[in-house]
């Protein structure tokens, strides 16, 4: 599963809020909602976030293996 937890940590570290992403950088609220829920987002969205935050993809997303029962 892809987790976007690194995104929230990076945003906090860089001092960028969700409000700023929406209103200053024109990231859609829908995309942020999908990121909060660890749902699918486009590579374009990931690229945009890396550009805004001046970071690497690993600072935005990571892979977490699902535990099998």
OpenMM code with the backbone's topology and positions (N, CA, C; nanometers):
from openmm import Vec3, app, unit

residues = "UNK UNK UNK UNK UNK UNK UNK UNK UNK UNK UNK UNK UNK UNK UNK UNK UNK UNK UNK UNK UNK UNK UNK UNK UNK UNK UNK UNK UNK UNK UNK UNK UNK UNK UNK UNK UNK UNK UNK UNK UNK UNK UNK UNK UNK UNK UNK UNK UNK UNK UNK UNK UNK UNK UNK UNK UNK UNK UNK UNK UNK UNK UNK UNK UNK UNK UNK UNK UNK".split()
positions = [
    Vec3(0.0848, -0.1171, 0.0000),
    Vec3(0.0000, 0.0000, 0.0000),
    Vec3(0.0894, 0.1235, 0.0000),
    Vec3(0.0478, 0.2224, -0.0761),
    Vec3(0.1199, 0.3489, -0.0779),
    Vec3(0.0658, 0.4363, 0.0350),
    Vec3(0.1561, 0.4896, 0.1152),
    Vec3(0.1190, 0.5792, 0.2248),
    Vec3(0.1735, 0.7184, 0.1951),
    Vec3(0.0912, 0.8169, 0.2233),
    Vec3(0.1340, 0.9557, 0.2037),
    Vec3(0.1688, 1.0233, 0.3357),
    Vec3(0.1937, 0.9438, 0.4384),
    Vec3(0.2335, 1.0007, 0.5674),
    Vec3(0.3593, 1.0881, 0.5554),
    Vec3(0.4576, 1.0477, 0.4729),
    Vec3(0.5750, 1.1354, 0.4599),
    Vec3(0.5394, 1.2761, 0.4111),
    Vec3(0.4338, 1.2880, 0.3307),
    Vec3(0.3911, 1.4198, 0.2824),
    Vec3(0.3577, 1.5120, 0.3980),
    Vec3(0.2789, 1.4642, 0.4917),
    Vec3(0.2342, 1.5478, 0.6038),
    Vec3(0.3527, 1.5875, 0.6912),
    Vec3(0.4466, 1.4936, 0.7084),
    Vec3(0.5677, 1.5241, 0.7866),
    Vec3(0.6528, 1.6289, 0.7144),
    Vec3(0.6668, 1.6144, 0.5832),
    Vec3(0.7454, 1.7092, 0.5039),
    Vec3(0.6801, 1.8469, 0.5052),
    Vec3(0.5474, 1.8504, 0.4900),
    Vec3(0.4765, 1.9786, 0.4930),
    Vec3(0.4982, 2.0479, 0.6265),
    Vec3(0.4894, 1.9736, 0.7344),
    Vec3(0.5101, 2.0319, 0.8674),
    Vec3(0.6519, 2.0872, 0.8789),
    Vec3(0.7489, 2.0084, 0.8341),
    Vec3(0.8896, 2.0490, 0.8406),
    Vec3(0.9154, 2.1749, 0.7566),
    Vec3(0.8492, 2.1844, 0.6410),
    Vec3(0.8702, 2.2976, 0.5510),
    Vec3(0.7802, 2.4170, 0.5832),
    Vec3(0.6851, 2.3975, 0.6757),
    Vec3(0.5960, 2.5071, 0.7133),
    Vec3(0.4892, 2.5380, 0.6094),
    Vec3(0.4495, 2.4367, 0.5327),
    Vec3(0.3459, 2.4526, 0.4302),
    Vec3(0.2172, 2.3869, 0.4812),
    Vec3(0.1073, 2.4594, 0.4745),
    Vec3(-0.0206, 2.4069, 0.5211),
    Vec3(-0.1061, 2.3599, 0.4030),
    Vec3(-0.2093, 2.2821, 0.4350),
    Vec3(-0.3037, 2.2399, 0.3320),
    Vec3(-0.3730, 2.3625, 0.2728),
    Vec3(-0.4021, 2.4601, 0.3552),
    Vec3(-0.4647, 2.5840, 0.3085),
    Vec3(-0.3775, 2.6497, 0.2022),
    Vec3(-0.2465, 2.6560, 0.2271),
    Vec3(-0.1545, 2.7154, 0.1294),
    Vec3(-0.1506, 2.6339, 0.0006),
    Vec3(-0.1501, 2.5011, 0.0130),
    Vec3(-0.1485, 2.4180, -0.1074),
    Vec3(-0.2691, 2.4481, -0.1950),
    Vec3(-0.3857, 2.4654, -0.1317),
    Vec3(-0.5083, 2.4920, -0.2070),
    Vec3(-0.5092, 2.6334, -0.2641),
    Vec3(-0.4831, 2.7321, -0.1799),
    Vec3(-0.5038, 2.8710, -0.2196),
    Vec3(-0.3828, 2.9377, -0.2859),
    Vec3(-0.2633, 2.8959, -0.2517),
    Vec3(-0.1443, 2.9579, -0.3107),
    Vec3(-0.0915, 2.8771, -0.4294),
    Vec3(-0.1004, 2.7439, -0.4182),
    Vec3(-0.0405, 2.6579, -0.5198),
    Vec3(-0.1432, 2.5865, -0.6077),
    Vec3(-0.2726, 2.6126, -0.5828),
    Vec3(-0.3809, 2.5577, -0.6652),
    Vec3(-0.3888, 2.4053, -0.6685),
    Vec3(-0.3513, 2.3404, -0.5591),
    Vec3(-0.3734, 2.1966, -0.5456),
    Vec3(-0.5199, 2.1803, -0.5064),
    Vec3(-0.5906, 2.0893, -0.5698),
    Vec3(-0.7333, 2.0772, -0.5432),
    Vec3(-0.7581, 2.0135, -0.4062),
    Vec3(-0.8659, 2.0564, -0.3433),
    Vec3(-0.9054, 1.9996, -0.2143),
    Vec3(-0.9353, 1.8509, -0.2298),
    Vec3(-0.9865, 1.8126, -0.3457),
    Vec3(-1.0141, 1.6715, -0.3729),
    Vec3(-0.8875, 1.5877, -0.3721),
    Vec3(-0.7812, 1.6407, -0.4310),
    Vec3(-0.6540, 1.5676, -0.4303),
    Vec3(-0.6008, 1.5525, -0.2883),
    Vec3(-0.6114, 1.6578, -0.2087),
    Vec3(-0.5662, 1.6480, -0.0694),
    Vec3(-0.6494, 1.5467, 0.0080),
    Vec3(-0.7777, 1.5415, -0.0204),
    Vec3(-0.8647, 1.4432, 0.0443),
    Vec3(-0.8213, 1.3012, 0.0080),
    Vec3(-0.7880, 1.2786, -0.1185),
    Vec3(-0.7413, 1.1472, -0.1621),
    Vec3(-0.6075, 1.1124, -0.0957),
    Vec3(-0.5206, 1.2105, -0.0824),
    Vec3(-0.3917, 1.1876, -0.0169),
    Vec3(-0.4107, 1.1533, 0.1308),
    Vec3(-0.5020, 1.2232, 0.1978),
    Vec3(-0.5284, 1.1938, 0.3402),
    Vec3(-0.5788, 1.0517, 0.3592),
    Vec3(-0.6538, 1.0014, 0.2611),
    Vec3(-0.7113, 0.8671, 0.2693),
    Vec3(-0.6198, 0.7611, 0.2075),
    Vec3(-0.4978, 0.7997, 0.1695),
    Vec3(-0.4034, 0.7085, 0.1037),
    Vec3(-0.4647, 0.6428, -0.0196),
    Vec3(-0.5425, 0.7188, -0.0952),
    Vec3(-0.6018, 0.6692, -0.2184),
    Vec3(-0.5115, 0.7044, -0.3357),
    Vec3(-0.5482, 0.6543, -0.4537),
    Vec3(-0.4677, 0.6779, -0.5731),
    Vec3(-0.4678, 0.8244, -0.6142),
    Vec3(-0.3513, 0.8737, -0.6484),
    Vec3(-0.3356, 1.0064, -0.7072),
    Vec3(-0.2433, 0.9918, -0.8276),
    Vec3(-0.2483, 1.0873, -0.9166),
    Vec3(-0.1665, 1.0789, -1.0383),
    Vec3(-0.0205, 1.1109, -1.0089),
    Vec3(0.0642, 1.0642, -1.0986),
    Vec3(0.2064, 1.0983, -1.0862),
    Vec3(0.2259, 1.2472, -1.1080),
    Vec3(0.1370, 1.3091, -1.1837),
    Vec3(0.1435, 1.4544, -1.2019),
    Vec3(0.1251, 1.5253, -1.0673),
    Vec3(0.0309, 1.4778, -0.9868),
    Vec3(0.0087, 1.5363, -0.8540),
    Vec3(0.1325, 1.5185, -0.7669),
    Vec3(0.1912, 1.4002, -0.7705),
    Vec3(0.3120, 1.3745, -0.6914),
    Vec3(0.4260, 1.4645, -0.7382),
    Vec3(0.4396, 1.4804, -0.8687),
    Vec3(0.5424, 1.5686, -0.9246),
    Vec3(0.5218, 1.7122, -0.8781),
    Vec3(0.3969, 1.7585, -0.8826),
    Vec3(0.3642, 1.8951, -0.8402),
    Vec3(0.3998, 1.9159, -0.6940),
    Vec3(0.3658, 1.8187, -0.6101),
    Vec3(0.3967, 1.8302, -0.4667),
    Vec3(0.5476, 1.8353, -0.4433),
    Vec3(0.6221, 1.7533, -0.5169),
    Vec3(0.7686, 1.7555, -0.5034),
    Vec3(0.8253, 1.8912, -0.5453),
    Vec3(0.7686, 1.9495, -0.6496),
    Vec3(0.8146, 2.0815, -0.6943),
    Vec3(0.7822, 2.1879, -0.5898),
    Vec3(0.6590, 2.1860, -0.5389),
    Vec3(0.6173, 2.2854, -0.4395),
    Vec3(0.7032, 2.2759, -0.3141),
    Vec3(0.7246, 2.1534, -0.2675),
    Vec3(0.7954, 2.1320, -0.1415),
    Vec3(0.9471, 2.1230, -0.1593),
    Vec3(0.9934, 2.1263, -0.2851),
    Vec3(1.1359, 2.1134, -0.3150),
    Vec3(1.1934, 1.9914, -0.2431),
    Vec3(1.1351, 1.8752, -0.2773),
    Vec3(1.1749, 1.7520, -0.2079),
    Vec3(1.1768, 1.6347, -0.3051),
    Vec3(1.2157, 1.5207, -0.2549),
    Vec3(1.2182, 1.3965, -0.3309),
    Vec3(1.0848, 1.3232, -0.3153),
    Vec3(1.0566, 1.2305, -0.4059),
    Vec3(0.9335, 1.1528, -0.3991),
    Vec3(0.9223, 1.0784, -0.2660),
    Vec3(1.0340, 1.0323, -0.2133),
    Vec3(1.0328, 0.9600, -0.0850),
    Vec3(0.9925, 1.0505, 0.0319),
    Vec3(0.9951, 1.1817, 0.0116),
    Vec3(0.9492, 1.2754, 0.1135),
    Vec3(0.7981, 1.2972, 0.1054),
    Vec3(0.7349, 1.2368, 0.0044),
    Vec3(0.5911, 1.2534, -0.0174),
    Vec3(0.5166, 1.1213, 0.0015),
    Vec3(0.5763, 1.0111, -0.0408),
    Vec3(0.5082, 0.8821, -0.0372),
    Vec3(0.6061, 0.7699, -0.0032),
    Vec3(0.5502, 0.6619, 0.0501),
    Vec3(0.6312, 0.5434, 0.0758),
    Vec3(0.5431, 0.4196, 0.0587),
    Vec3(0.6059, 0.3072, 0.0400),
    Vec3(0.5353, 0.1812, 0.0270),
    Vec3(0.5368, 0.1085, 0.1606),
    Vec3(0.4193, 0.0639, 0.2020),
    Vec3(0.4088, -0.0164, 0.3237),
    Vec3(0.3433, -0.1487, 0.2868),
    Vec3(0.4112, -0.2562, 0.3170),
    Vec3(0.3589, -0.3884, 0.2878),
    Vec3(0.2385, -0.4178, 0.3778),
    Vec3(0.1293, -0.4629, 0.3154),
    Vec3(0.0123, -0.5012, 0.3923),
    Vec3(0.0405, -0.6334, 0.4619),
    Vec3(-0.0034, -0.6441, 0.5850),
    Vec3(0.0153, -0.7682, 0.6595),
    Vec3(-0.0936, -0.8663, 0.6197),
    Vec3(-0.0532, -0.9877, 0.5849),
    Vec3(-0.1515, -1.0892, 0.5489),
    Vec3(-0.1969, -1.1643, 0.6731),
    Vec3(-0.3180, -1.2100, 0.6673),
    Vec3(-0.3755, -1.2796, 0.7843),
    Vec3(-0.3315, -1.4209, 0.7931),
] * unit.nanometer
topology = app.Topology()
chain = topology.addChain("A")
for resn in residues:
    res = topology.addResidue(resn, chain)
    for name in ("N", "CA", "C"):
        topology.addAtom(name, app.Element.getBySymbol(name[0]), res)
